[in-house]
Amino acid sequence: MSHETEETDLAIGQHLRPLLRYGMAGLLLAPGASKFLTYGTSVRFFESLGLPTPSILVPIVGALELGAAALFLLDRAPRIAALIAVPIMVVAAGTAGPTWQNVGVLAAALVLIALDTPEVRRYT
């Protein structure tokens, strides 16, 4: 890889990384909060999807979504936040069906995992 190509890749990563973090935070905050604000409705929805122990699963998933969103917003361990989001979005797409939100978060998380290198973090 040429030096010019490496600089271009670094520049793309520097600009894309914050957009991915803020976008994923926004897409995780609302469903994470709604799992607590509309707990009964969320439990019934999880039951309708055939997920096990929905009364336990709803707050766990909600806490994970809110925690990942906070990590993205604060730029603390965004790779870990992305790794948390991936299995949640895979299950969401597999059970409730793919939507632009869960597929978008899944794709953005995978891109962020690839982009979240020390070189890119140094300049963002």
C-alpha positions as CSV (number, residue, x, y, z in Angstrom):
1,M,0.0,0.0,0.0
2,S,1.4,3.4,-0.9
3,H,1.9,6.2,1.6
4,E,-0.8,8.3,-0.2
5,T,-3.3,5.5,0.1
6,E,-2.6,5.1,3.8
7,E,-3.1,8.8,4.4
8,T,-6.4,8.7,2.5
9,D,-7.6,5.7,4.5
10,L,-6.6,7.5,7.7
11,A,-8.5,10.6,6.7
12,I,-11.6,8.6,5.8
13,G,-11.5,6.9,9.2
14,Q,-11.0,10.1,11.0
15,H,-14.1,11.6,9.5
16,L,-16.3,8.5,9.5
17,R,-15.6,7.3,13.0
18,P,-17.4,10.2,14.8
19,L,-20.4,9.9,12.5
20,L,-20.6,6.2,13.1
21,R,-20.4,6.6,16.9
22,Y,-23.0,9.4,17.1
23,G,-25.3,7.6,14.6
24,M,-25.2,4.3,16.5
25,A,-25.7,6.1,19.8
26,G,-28.8,7.7,18.5
27,L,-30.2,4.5,17.1
28,L,-29.5,2.6,20.4
29,L,-30.8,5.2,22.9
30,A,-34.4,5.2,22.0
31,P,-35.0,1.4,21.9
32,G,-32.8,1.0,25.0
33,A,-34.8,3.6,26.9
34,S,-38.2,2.2,25.7
35,K,-37.4,-1.2,27.1
36,F,-37.6,0.4,30.5
37,L,-40.3,3.0,29.8
38,T,-42.7,0.5,28.2
39,Y,-41.5,-2.6,30.0
40,G,-44.8,-4.5,29.7
41,T,-45.1,-3.8,26.0
42,S,-41.5,-4.8,25.5
43,V,-42.0,-8.1,27.4
44,R,-45.1,-8.9,25.3
45,F,-43.2,-8.1,22.1
46,F,-40.2,-10.4,23.1
47,E,-42.8,-13.1,24.0
48,S,-44.4,-12.8,20.6
49,L,-41.0,-13.3,19.0
50,G,-40.5,-16.5,21.0
51,L,-37.5,-15.2,22.9
52,P,-36.7,-17.0,26.2
53,T,-37.5,-15.4,29.6
54,P,-38.5,-12.0,28.1
55,S,-39.1,-10.5,31.6
56,I,-35.4,-11.0,32.3
57,L,-34.1,-10.4,28.7
58,V,-35.8,-7.0,28.2
59,P,-33.9,-5.1,31.0
60,I,-30.7,-6.9,30.1
61,V,-30.9,-5.9,26.4
62,G,-32.1,-2.4,27.4
63,A,-29.2,-1.9,29.7
64,L,-26.7,-3.2,27.1
65,E,-28.2,-0.8,24.5
66,L,-28.1,2.2,26.8
67,G,-24.6,1.3,27.9
68,A,-23.3,0.9,24.4
69,A,-24.9,4.2,23.4
70,A,-23.2,6.0,26.4
71,L,-19.9,4.5,25.4
72,F,-20.3,5.7,21.8
73,L,-21.3,9.2,23.0
74,L,-18.5,9.5,25.4
75,D,-16.0,7.9,23.0
76,R,-15.0,5.4,25.7
77,A,-14.3,1.9,24.4
78,P,-16.4,2.3,21.1
79,R,-15.0,-1.0,19.8
80,I,-16.4,-2.8,22.9
81,A,-19.7,-0.9,22.4
82,A,-19.8,-2.1,18.8
83,L,-19.1,-5.6,19.9
84,I,-22.0,-5.4,22.3
85,A,-24.3,-4.0,19.6
86,V,-23.5,-6.7,17.0
87,P,-25.1,-9.7,18.6
88,I,-28.1,-7.6,19.7
89,M,-28.7,-6.5,16.2
90,V,-28.2,-10.0,14.7
91,V,-30.9,-11.3,17.1
92,A,-33.1,-8.3,16.4
93,A,-32.8,-8.8,12.6
94,G,-33.3,-12.6,12.9
95,T,-36.3,-12.5,15.1
96,A,-38.2,-9.3,14.4
97,G,-37.0,-9.1,10.8
98,P,-34.4,-6.8,9.3
99,T,-35.1,-3.1,9.5
100,W,-33.0,-0.1,8.4
101,Q,-32.3,0.5,12.1
102,N,-31.0,-2.9,13.1
103,V,-29.2,-3.6,9.8
104,G,-27.8,0.0,9.9
105,V,-26.4,-0.4,13.4
106,L,-25.0,-3.8,12.6
107,A,-23.3,-2.5,9.5
108,A,-22.0,0.6,11.3
109,A,-20.7,-1.5,14.2
110,L,-18.8,-3.7,11.9
111,V,-17.3,-0.8,10.1
112,L,-16.4,0.9,13.4
113,I,-14.7,-2.3,14.6
114,A,-12.5,-2.2,11.5
115,L,-11.8,1.5,11.7
116,D,-11.2,1.8,15.4
117,T,-7.4,1.7,15.2
118,P,-5.0,3.6,17.4
119,E,-4.0,5.7,14.4
120,V,-7.5,6.8,13.7
121,R,-8.3,7.4,17.4
122,R,-5.3,9.6,17.7
123,Y,-6.7,12.2,15.3
124,T,-10.4,12.1,16.2
